[in-house]
C-alpha cells in the first residue's frame, strides 16, 4: 500500500546518497536560527535573520540585510525523506535568475504547527482514524514543536491554543462530534492568521478533510492570496469517496493540491481512510528533515510584486527520481 511505503525507513535514502555526496560535503554549514519575533512587511517570507557561525563558538552574528528563507523537502519515489545533501547540491532561482545561497541548514529545528481537522457530518465514520492520524503525526514531532488545533464544520473553531503538549490536542479532539457542512477555506484562513503569533520562524499547517468546501465566507482566490502572502507550509490529507455527488466534493482534491503546492507542501488523496495515520506520520517525518536555504535577492526590489522561486538539485543523473518541494515564491515588501 502507498501509505506503508511512505513511512519506510529513512536509512535507505541516507546510505544510498551518502557515497555520492561524500566528496562535496562541507564542514561550513551554518545553522539558521529561527527568530521568535521577525519583522513583518507585506509578507513574512523575507525576515531579518540571525544565524550561528561555527567559527564563533555558536554565538549569534546579527545580519542587517534581508534574507529570503526557503524550506525545501526532498523525497524519493516512495515519499521517503532524503537526508545527507549539502549546499552544493542545490540551485536556487528567483524569477529565473540564479541566486547565491548565503546560508544553508539541514538541522532539525522546531516548528509551529496548526492542525486543522474536518468535523463536518460526512466525517462521522472517519473521525476515529483522523484522531489516530493526529496522534501519529505528533508522535514523530520535534519535542520543542508547538501546536494548536482548529476544527471546522459550518465554521472553524480554535479548540486548543498553542501548546507544546500534544496530549492536549489529542484530548480535545476526543470530545469532538461530527456535524454540519464544510467551511474548509475559512479554517485554513484562521490557521494562517493564528500562525502570525507563532513562536518559531518555521510554520506549517496540517489539514485533514474528506471533501471540498461548501460553506465558507472566503473564496478560493482570497485564500490563495492569503497563502502566498504567508510563510506557512501546508500539508493536506484528503479522504474521498469513490463516487461523489456534488461539485464541491469533485473539486476537493484539486483545491487542496493547488493550495499546498503554492507553499512547498503536499496534498495526499486517499481512497482508504485507514491509510491516513501512516501518511500523517510520513508528513511529520518530512517536517523534521527539511533543508532551509537562505539568500539575498541579487536584484532586491521593494515593488510589492510576486517573485517566483524555483529550487533544483545538482546531482548525478541517476538521482533524477528525487522530488523537490519548495514554496513557489513571495510578495516583496513595497516602499
N, C-alpha and C positions, 0 to 999 in steps of 0.2 A: 504494500500500500504506500501511496505517496507520503503520508504523514510519518509512517515508520521510517522511511528513507530519510525524511527531512531531519530527523533527530539523531542520525547516525553520529558516531564519534568524530570529534574534531581532529583526532590524531592522524587520520588518514590524510587529510589535506595538508597538515603541517609537515609530515615526513615526506610527502610527495613533492612538496615545493622546496623544502629546506636545502637540498643539494643544488638546486638551480639558482638559489639566491645567495649562496654562501660567499661567492666571490664579490658580490656587490653590497653585502651588508655593511652598515656604517655604525660606528660607535657613537657618532654625534647625532642622537635622535632626541632633541629637546622635548620636554613634556609641556603641553599647553594646558595651563591651569585654568579651569572654569572659574569665571567671576560670579560672585553672588549678586552683584549689582553692576550690570553693564549699561553704559549709556545707550539710550534708545533714540533713534531718529524715526523716520517713517517706517523703517523695518529694523528688525533686530538681527539681521543676517550679518551686519558689519558692527563689530564691537571693538573698543579699545582693549587690547589683550595684555595680560601679564603671563610670562612664561619662565620656567625654570631652566637654568643653564647647568650642564654637567660640570662646567669649569668654575662655578661659584659656590660649590658646596650645597647646591639646592636652593640658594637664595633667589628671590624674585628680581628679575630685570623688568623695569617699567618701560613699555613701549608707547610712545606718543602717537605713532602712526596707526591708522585704522587697518585692521586685518579682516579679511573675509574668511570665515571658518566654514569648512565643508566636511561634514561627516560622510564617510564612504563605507559601504558594506560590500565585501567581495564574497561571492558564493560559487560553488560548483554546480554541476547539473543536478545534483541530489539535494540542493539547497543547504549544503553544509558550509558553515563559515570558514573562510580560508585565512589562516594566520601565517606569519613569517615574512610578510612583504616589508619593504623599506621604501624610503623616499624616492630612490632611483627607479623604482618600479611603477611610478605614477607620472602621468602627463596631465596637466590641468589647463583648461582654456576658458577664457571669458570672451563672449561674442566672437568665437573662433580664433582669438588671438592667444598664443601661448603665454602662460604666466609662470613666474618663478615661485616655487613652493618654498616659502620662507621658514615655515615650521611644520614639523611632522610628528604625529603621536600615534602610537598603537596601544597606549595604556588603557586599562580597564578603569575608566573614570565614572563617577556616579552620574545618574540620570534622574531628572524629574519627569515622572510618568503619570499621565492621566489615563485611567481605564474607563472606557465607555461601553456600557452593556445595554443591549436592546432588551427591554422588558415588556414589549407590546404583547398583545394577546396571542399572536402567532408563535411566540416563544414558549408557550406553556409546556410543550413536550421536549424542549431543548434546553431549558434553563439549568437543569442539573449539570449537563455537560458544559455549559458556559461557566458555571461556578467552578467546576473542576479545571477548566481551561485557565481561569484566573489564578487558581492556586498553583498550577504547574508553571505558569509564567512567573509568578512571584518567587517560586522555589529556586529558580536559577538566576534571580536578580542579584546585583551587587548589594551587599549588606547595607551600604550607605545610601542606596536609592531612596527617593521619596515618592509617594503615590497619593492620588486622590481617586475617588470613584464617582462617576456620573451614570445614572440610569435614565433611560428615556422610553416613553410610550407616547402619550398625547403631547407631552412636553418634557424637556430634560430637567433633572433634579440632581443637585450636588448632595450625594448621600454621605460621603466621607471626605473630610477636608484633608489637606496634606498631612501625611503620616509616614514614618519610617518603620511602622509595624504592619506588615502585610496581613497579619491576622485580623486587624481592624477592618480591612477591606473585605476579607472573606466572611467575617462575622456579619457585617452589614448586608452583604449580598444574600445571605441565607434567608433573611426575613422578607426579601423582595418577592412580590407576587406579580405574575404577568397579566396585563390587561391593556386595552386601548389600542391606539394606532401607532404610527412610526414617525416620530419627529427626528429623524437621523441628522439632517443638516443643522438643525438648531442645537443638537447635542454636541456636534463637532465644533460649532462656533463657541459654545460655552466652554468646551475644553481648551480651545486656543486662548480664549480670554483668561481663563484661570491660570494658564501657564505663564502669563505676564508676571505673576507673583512667585515664580518658581525659585528655588534655592540655587539650582545649578544651571550652567550655561547650556548643557546638552538637555534637550527636551524631546519628549515623544508622547504620542497618543496611541493606545491600543483600542481598536473598535471591534466589538463583537455584535453581529447583527444577522438577521435571516431574511431581510427584504429591503426594497427600495424605500425612499422617503414618500410619505403620503400625508404629512400633517405639519410641515414646518412653515414658519413665517419667512425664513430666509430661503432664497432660491440657490440653485447650483452655481450660478455666476458669482453671486455675492460671496459664497463660501470659497470658491476657487480664488477670488481676490484676497480673502482673509488668509487662506493657506499660503499664498505667495508672499504676503507681507509678514508672515511669521517665520520663526526659525525652528519650527516643530517638525519632526519626522513622524509620519503617520503610518501605522500598520493596521490592516483591517483583515478580519476573518469573517467571510460570509457563508452561511449555510443556506442553500436554496433548494426548494422542492423541484423535482424534475419537470413538473407541469405547473406553470404559473398562470394566474387568472387575471392579473392586472398589468397595465403598462408600467407602473412603478416597480413592481416585482421584476418585470422583464429587464428593466434598465438598472436594477440594483447593482449587479456585478460590475458593469461598466462605470457607474458612478463612483464606486469605491476605488476601482482601478485608476481612474483619472485623478482623483484627489491624492491618493498615495504616491502616484508616480511623480507628481509635482514636487514632493518633499524628499524624495530619495528613499521612501519606504516601499512597502509591498502590499499587494492585496491577494489574498488566498481565497479561492472559490471552492467550496466543498459541497459534494452531494451527499456526504455521510457525516452527520453531526458528531459521530463518535471519534472522528479524526481531529476535532477541534483542540483537545488538550495537547496532543502531540505537536500540532502546528504552533500553538502559542508558546510552548516550551522552546521550539526552534527559534521563534522570534526573540524570546528573551536571551537566548544564547547569542544571536546575531548582535543584539544591542551591546553585549559585553565584549564583542570582538570587532568593533568598528575602528576604522582609521580616521584621523582628523587631519585634514590638510588646511594650512593657513597661508594666505597670500595677500599682498597689497596690489590692487589693480594697477597695471602699468599706465593706463590712461585714466587715472582717477577722475570721475566726473560726478558732480552732485546735480544730476539732471532729473532726478525723480523717476527715471525710466527703468524698465525691466532689463537686467543684464543677464544674459544666458550663460550658464556654467555647464561645462562638459568635462568629464574625467575619463581618461583612457589608461590602459595598462601598457607598460613597456616590458613585454615578456616574450620568451621564445614562442614560436607558432604552436608548439604542442600544448600550450596553455590557453588557446583561443576559446575553449569551452567555459572559461570563467566568466561570471556575470558581475557587472559593476552597477551599483545603485547609489546615486548621489542626487542631491536636490537640483532642480532644473535651473535655478537662478535666484536673483534677489532684486528688490527695488532699491536703487541708490537713494541716499538722502537728497533732499532738494534745498538749495540755498534760498 
